[in-house]
Each structure stands twice: as C-alpha cells, then as structure tokens.
C-alpha cells in the first residue's frame, strides 16, 4: 500500500501543476518496474485541445520513452477516474493496471457512469483499483471548482 500512496502522491503533484495553470487538476503517472517513466497533467485549456487529458499525455510520453505503443508491463496512477476517451486509450495501450484516486460521477468510465474497463469483452483487460488517497484527490478538485465558481460570480 505504501508504494501505491507514493505513486498517487506523484500524480497529485501533477494535479497541483494543473491547478496552478487554471486547468482542471488531474494528474497521472505511469510506472514500470517500480519506477515512474512518464508524468502529466491536464492541459486542455493551454493547448486548446480536447485530447490533452493527463492520461493521454502520460501514455504518449511513456510510449515515446519506451519506443513502443504497447505498455502492457506498465501501471497508471491517476487522481480522477478516467473518461471514456482515456479509458479507451488505456485499453489500446495495453496498460496492466490503473489506480484511481477518486471517482467522477459525471464523466467517469471506470465504474461511475459506465465501466469500459470491466463490462465489455475487449481484447485487453486493464485491472482497476480505486480509492488510493481518495480524500486528497477529492479535495484538490473541490478547491479548484470552488474557486472557479467564485470567479464566475464576479
């Protein structure tokens, strides 16, 4: 459990970077053989690109580092439950497992709204573990959206 918390704390560091950049604070790291090989955070606003989610960016960086699109020996730690785009990318990348900080009742595709990773017979199965540092992952999102609501009122 300690290594899971350690890696989720690294994903939270990425989420904090997103927060500081006025992006929805989601962070992700990809781990292979106990070492972080890629890290990323949301950059949709900065890049003006819907696909710049933390998970997609981390997969791209890991693939580049390894020189391969198959990441079957890799695990992802992500602060917020992935959406359908990101869950699909994890299946396509052949990730071994994803550790999720907190769930997303609006767009989550790993158990909240739907479950792409467990409910469909795709050619690859990504294992899922939920609730790693859940309170910390929820808090950064709550803080972000509270500030955003205050800005919109002004």
C-alpha positions in Angstrom: 0.0 0.0 0.0 2.9 2.4 0.7 4.1 2.3 -2.9 0.6 2.9 -4.1 0.3 6.0 -2.0 3.8 7.1 -3.0 2.9 7.0 -6.7 -0.5 8.6 -6.2 1.3 11.5 -4.4 3.3 11.9 -7.5 0.1 12.1 -9.6 -1.2 14.6 -7.1 1.9 16.8 -7.7 0.9 16.8 -11.4 -2.7 17.7 -10.5 -1.3 20.7 -8.5 0.6 21.8 -11.6 -2.7 21.8 -13.5 -4.4 23.7 -10.7 -1.7 26.4 -10.8 -2.2 26.6 -14.6 -6.0 27.1 -14.2 -6.6 23.6 -15.6 -8.9 21.0 -14.0 -6.5 19.5 -11.5 -6.0 15.9 -12.8 -2.6 14.3 -12.7 -1.2 11.0 -13.9 2.0 9.0 -13.7 2.9 5.8 -15.4 5.1 3.3 -13.6 7.1 0.4 -14.9 9.1 -2.0 -12.7 8.6 0.4 -9.7 9.9 3.5 -11.5 8.0 6.4 -12.9 8.5 6.6 -16.7 6.0 9.3 -17.5 4.1 12.0 -15.8 1.5 14.5 -17.0 -1.4 16.8 -16.0 -4.4 18.2 -17.8 -3.6 20.9 -20.4 -6.8 21.2 -22.4 -7.1 25.0 -21.8 -3.5 25.8 -22.5 -3.3 23.6 -25.7 -6.9 24.4 -26.8 -7.2 20.6 -27.4 -9.8 18.3 -26.0 -7.4 15.3 -26.1 -4.8 16.9 -23.7 -6.1 14.9 -20.7 -3.4 13.9 -18.1 -3.9 10.2 -19.0 -3.5 10.6 -22.8 -0.4 12.8 -22.3 1.1 10.3 -19.9 0.5 7.4 -22.3 2.1 9.4 -25.1 5.2 10.2 -23.0 5.5 6.6 -21.8 5.2 5.3 -25.4 7.9 7.7 -26.6 10.2 6.8 -23.7 9.8 3.1 -24.3 9.7 3.3 -28.1 6.5 1.3 -28.2 2.8 1.8 -28.1 2.2 -1.4 -26.0 2.5 -0.6 -22.3 1.5 -4.0 -21.0 4.0 -4.0 -18.2 3.0 -0.5 -17.0 0.6 0.8 -14.4 -1.1 4.2 -14.3 -1.9 6.2 -11.2 -4.5 8.9 -11.9 -6.1 11.3 -9.4 -9.6 11.3 -11.1 -11.5 8.4 -12.7 -10.8 8.4 -16.5 -13.4 9.4 -19.0 -14.4 7.2 -21.9 -11.6 8.6 -24.2 -8.9 8.0 -21.6 -10.2 4.5 -20.6 -10.3 3.6 -24.3 -6.7 4.8 -24.7 -5.6 2.7 -21.7 -7.2 -0.4 -23.3 -5.5 0.4 -26.6 -2.1 1.0 -24.9 -2.5 -2.4 -23.1 -1.8 -1.0 -19.7 -1.6 -3.6 -17.0 -3.5 -1.7 -14.3 -4.9 1.7 -13.3 -5.0 3.0 -9.8 -7.7 5.7 -9.4 -7.8 8.4 -6.7 -11.4 9.4 -6.8 -14.4 8.7 -8.9 -16.1 11.0 -11.4 -19.9 10.8 -11.2 -20.4 13.0 -14.3 -18.0 11.5 -16.9 -16.2 8.5 -15.3 -15.9 5.5 -17.5 -14.3 3.1 -15.0 -17.3 2.4 -12.8 -19.3 5.7 -12.2 -21.2 6.5 -15.4 -20.1 3.3 -17.2 -17.3 0.8 -16.9 -15.3 0.3 -20.1 -12.6 -1.5 -18.3 -14.7 -4.3 -16.8 -18.1 -4.5 -18.5 -17.1 -5.2 -22.1 -15.2 -8.1 -23.7 -12.4 -6.1 -25.3 -9.2 -7.8 -26.5 -7.3 -6.5 -23.5 -8.3 -6.1 -19.9 -7.0 -3.3 -17.7 -7.1 -4.1 -13.9 -8.6 -1.4 -11.7 -8.1 -0.4 -8.1 -10.0 2.6 -6.7 -9.8 4.9 -3.7 -6.0 5.5 -3.4 -5.6 8.7 -1.4 -9.2 9.5 -2.2 -9.6 12.4 0.2 -6.6 14.3 -1.1 -7.7 13.7 -4.7 -11.2 14.9 -4.0 -10.0 17.9 -2.1 -7.9 19.4 -4.9 -10.9 19.1 -7.3 -13.3 20.6 -4.7 -10.9 23.5 -4.1 -10.5 24.2 -7.8 -14.2 24.2 -8.6 -15.0 26.3 -5.5 -12.5 29.0 -6.7 -13.9 28.7 -10.3 -17.4 29.3 -9.1 -16.3 32.4 -7.1 -14.6 33.8 -10.2 -17.7 33.3 -12.3 -19.9 35.1 -9.8 -17.7 38.2 -10.0 
